[in-house]
Amino acid sequence: MRNRLPELRRERRWSQETLASMLGVSRQTVISIEKGRFDPSLPLAFQIAGVFDLTIEDIFTPDAA
């Protein structure tokens, strides 16, 4: 799954640590999601969308089949 997390985070001038704190996860989790090494759970995806005031689909897109 691809995501726009780094772009959205930079637009808001948030560090990875800041975003991690807002989500209640580790900075390593944010890094792993941004690099596509970890797909967030559905509840975490909803939480991420809520923090950015966007839909999940605005942030995450499936890899091409």
Secondary structure, 3 states (H helix, E strand, C coil): CEECHHHHHHHCCCCHHHHHHHHCCCHHHHHHHHCCCCCCCHHHHHHHHHHHCCCHHHHEECCCC
